[in-house]
Amino acid sequence: MLQFFKTGSLNDCPAPKSLCTCESKLYATTGTLALIAGLTQWVVGYRCSMAALSDALHALSDAGADFVGMFIAKKVSGNQSKIKEWRAIGNKWIASLLVLGAVVIVYEAHDRWSGGSYLVWLPAVVLVGLFGLAIDLIRLRMLSKAREHSNNSNLGGLVGHAQSDAWHSGIISAIALLAILGTLLNMESGLYDFFVRLTDYLASLGLAGYMMCILAPNIWAGKGCGHKHAHKHGAGCKH
């Protein structure tokens, strides 16, 4: 992983003079990192913040996209008909899992809110957001360095997606930090607690709704991931 972080490729890779031989390993590495971030956000978010739990779905979808890219690079590279077929299959699997996860989050968030058991622990939200941000920045560095010596159009989109994910994780951390700083406003404790819980609840519904109504349908149809980037997306998105 350290070599990928430094140069975007392994020492024995012949790129850019000839075709890259370590692309599948790059996707395996970035996919594993996204999986770790997503699972961590899921575990912490389930107990401490439904908004963080919602953001975990985005990281897990990235992991799925990277792993699809790994399979394509390793098994069907050069076979355009197979590449198209596996991209379509990957799109539908990722989109289906996004919708399923979003439905679970909406149900759980509403059940907690209506039942009066909605809890938010802001320090954990900040920490898990910063952890996700760090993972996204590492992935961004790897993919950006790999793009410097590759003609693979997938990498441009994956770089753009990593940038977007870093913003998402950063925004969640920033909201939690602002909420913590809000304690300096001397707001009545009950009202402040209600405001924090309501903000987290609405954020979780908004993120889940975005994934169900925009992100998942776009991925299913191969029309992109719902973000505006300068490059086309890689595995799991439109090419």
matplotlib code that plots the C-alpha trace (Angstrom):
import matplotlib.pyplot as plt

x = [0.0, 2.9, 4.2, 0.7, 0.6, 3.9, 3.7, 0.3, 1.9, 4.2, 8.0, 7.9, 5.0, 6.0, 3.6, 3.7, 6.0, 3.6, 0.3, 0.0, 0.2, -0.8, -4.2, -6.2, -4.1, -4.6, -8.4, -8.1, -6.2, -8.5, -11.6, -10.4, -9.8, -13.3, -14.7, -12.9, -14.1, -17.7, -17.9, -16.4, -18.9, -21.7, -20.8, -20.2, -23.1, -25.6, -25.0, -24.1, -25.5, -27.9, -26.4, -23.0, -24.7, -26.1, -22.7, -21.4, -23.5, -21.6, -18.2, -19.5, -20.8, -17.3, -15.8, -18.1, -17.2, -13.5, -13.9, -15.8, -13.0, -10.5, -12.4, -12.6, -8.9, -7.9, -10.2, -11.7, -9.3, -9.2, -12.4, -14.8, -18.0, -17.2, -16.1, -19.5, -21.4, -19.6, -19.9, -23.7, -23.9, -21.8, -24.0, -27.1, -25.7, -24.3, -27.6, -29.7, -27.6, -27.7, -31.5, -31.8, -29.4, -31.2, -34.5, -33.1, -31.7, -35.0, -36.9, -34.5, -34.2, -38.0, -38.5, -36.0, -37.4, -41.0, -40.1, -38.1, -34.9, -33.0, -29.5, -26.5, -23.0, -21.2, -17.6, -18.0, -19.5, -16.5, -14.0, -15.7, -16.1, -12.4, -11.5, -13.5, -12.0, -8.5, -9.3, -10.8, -7.7, -5.4, -7.5, -7.5, -3.7, -3.3, -5.7, -4.3, -0.8, -1.9, -3.7, -0.4, 1.0, -2.1, -4.4, -7.2, -10.3, -11.7, -9.2, -10.4, -13.9, -12.6, -10.4, -13.4, -15.5, -12.8, -12.9, -16.6, -16.5, -13.8, -16.2, -19.1, -17.0, -15.6, -19.1, -20.4, -17.4, -17.9, -21.6, -20.8, -18.0, -20.3, -22.9, -20.2, -19.2, -23.0, -22.7, -21.0, -24.3, -25.8, -28.9, -31.2, -29.9, -33.2, -33.7, -30.1, -30.3, -33.5, -31.8, -28.8, -31.1, -33.4, -30.4, -29.0, -32.4, -33.0, -29.5, -29.9, -33.2, -31.8, -28.7, -30.8, -33.3, -30.5, -29.1, -32.5, -33.9, -30.7, -27.6, -29.0, -31.1, -28.2, -25.9, -28.5, -28.9, -25.2, -25.7, -23.2, -23.0, -25.0, -22.0, -20.6, -16.9, -14.5, -14.0, -16.2, -16.6, -15.0, -16.4, -19.9, -20.7, -20.9, -17.9]
y = [0.0, 2.4, 2.0, 2.8, 5.8, 7.1, 6.5, 4.9, 1.7, -1.0, -1.0, -3.7, -2.1, -1.3, 1.7, 4.2, 2.7, -0.2, -1.5, -1.4, -4.8, -3.7, -2.0, -4.8, -4.6, -0.8, -1.3, -4.1, -1.7, 1.3, -1.0, -2.5, 1.0, 2.1, -1.1, -0.5, 3.1, 2.1, -0.7, 1.6, 4.3, 1.7, 0.3, 3.6, 5.3, 2.6, 3.5, 7.2, 8.9, 7.8, 10.5, 8.9, 5.5, 6.9, 8.2, 4.7, 3.5, 5.8, 4.4, 0.8, 1.6, 2.9, -0.4, -2.3, -0.2, -0.6, -4.4, -4.6, -2.6, -5.1, -8.0, -6.3, -5.4, -8.9, -11.2, -9.5, -6.7, -6.1, -7.9, -5.0, -7.0, -8.8, -5.5, -3.9, -7.0, -7.0, -3.2, -3.6, -6.4, -4.4, -1.4, -3.3, -5.0, -1.8, 0.1, -2.6, -2.7, 1.1, 1.1, -1.8, 0.0, 3.3, 1.7, 0.1, 3.5, 5.4, 2.7, 2.7, 6.5, 6.9, 4.2, 5.7, 9.2, 8.3, 6.0, 8.7, 6.6, 8.7, 9.3, 11.3, 11.2, 14.1, 13.2, 9.8, 11.5, 13.8, 11.0, 8.7, 11.5, 12.4, 8.8, 8.5, 11.7, 10.4, 7.2, 9.1, 11.3, 8.3, 6.8, 10.1, 10.2, 6.7, 7.1, 10.6, 9.3, 6.3, 8.6, 10.4, 7.5, 5.8, 6.3, 4.4, 6.6, 4.8, 6.6, 10.1, 9.2, 7.4, 10.4, 12.7, 10.3, 10.1, 13.9, 13.9, 11.3, 13.3, 16.3, 14.2, 12.9, 16.4, 17.9, 15.4, 16.1, 19.9, 19.7, 17.7, 20.1, 23.1, 21.4, 20.8, 24.5, 25.3, 24.5, 27.9, 29.6, 28.8, 27.3, 25.5, 21.9, 20.2, 22.5, 22.0, 18.2, 18.3, 20.5, 18.1, 15.1, 16.8, 17.9, 14.4, 12.9, 15.2, 14.7, 10.9, 11.1, 13.5, 11.3, 8.1, 9.8, 11.1, 7.5, 6.0, 8.6, 9.9, 7.9, 4.3, 4.9, 6.6, 3.8, 1.2, 2.8, 3.4, 7.2, 8.1, 8.4, 11.6, 13.9, 16.3, 15.6, 16.6, 12.9, 9.9, 7.4, 4.0, 0.7, 0.9, 4.0, 5.3, 4.9]
z = [0.0, 0.8, -2.8, -4.2, -2.0, -3.2, -6.9, -7.7, -9.0, -7.9, -8.5, -11.1, -13.1, -16.7, -16.9, -18.5, -21.2, -21.6, -20.1, -16.4, -14.6, -11.1, -11.8, -10.2, -7.1, -6.9, -7.0, -4.5, -2.1, -2.6, -2.3, 0.9, 2.4, 1.4, 2.9, 6.2, 6.3, 5.4, 8.0, 10.7, 9.9, 9.9, 13.3, 15.0, 13.2, 14.2, 17.9, 17.7, 14.5, 11.8, 9.5, 9.9, 9.2, 6.0, 4.8, 5.4, 2.5, 0.2, 1.3, 0.9, -2.6, -3.5, -2.2, -4.4, -7.4, -6.8, -6.4, -9.7, -11.3, -9.8, -11.3, -14.7, -14.7, -13.6, -15.5, -18.6, -19.4, -23.2, -23.9, -24.5, -24.6, -21.3, -19.7, -20.7, -19.4, -16.0, -15.6, -16.1, -13.6, -11.1, -11.6, -10.8, -7.7, -6.2, -6.9, -5.4, -2.2, -2.0, -2.1, 0.4, 2.8, 2.4, 3.2, 6.4, 7.5, 6.8, 8.8, 11.7, 11.9, 11.8, 14.4, 16.8, 16.3, 16.8, 19.7, 21.5, 21.4, 18.9, 20.3, 18.9, 20.4, 18.8, 19.6, 17.9, 14.9, 14.6, 15.0, 12.5, 10.0, 10.3, 9.9, 6.7, 5.5, 6.1, 4.2, 1.3, 1.1, 1.0, -1.8, -3.6, -3.4, -4.8, -7.6, -8.5, -8.7, -10.8, -13.2, -13.9, -15.8, -17.1, -20.1, -18.2, -18.4, -15.2, -13.0, -13.8, -12.5, -9.5, -8.6, -8.8, -6.7, -4.0, -3.9, -3.5, -0.7, 1.1, 1.0, 2.4, 5.3, 6.0, 6.0, 8.5, 10.8, 10.4, 11.3, 14.4, 15.4, 14.9, 17.1, 19.8, 19.5, 19.8, 23.5, 23.9, 23.0, 26.4, 24.8, 27.2, 27.4, 26.4, 23.4, 22.3, 22.5, 20.5, 17.8, 17.6, 17.2, 14.7, 12.6, 12.6, 11.8, 8.9, 7.5, 7.7, 5.8, 3.2, 2.5, 2.3, 0.0, -2.2, -2.5, -3.2, -5.6, -7.4, -6.8, -7.1, -10.2, -12.0, -11.1, -12.2, -15.6, -16.1, -16.2, -13.5, -9.7, -9.3, -9.0, -11.5, -12.3, -15.0, -15.9, -16.5, -13.8, -13.4, -12.3, -10.8, -12.7, -16.3, -18.6]

ax = plt.figure().add_subplot(projection="3d")
ax.plot(x, y, z, "-o")
ax.set_aspect("equal")
plt.show()
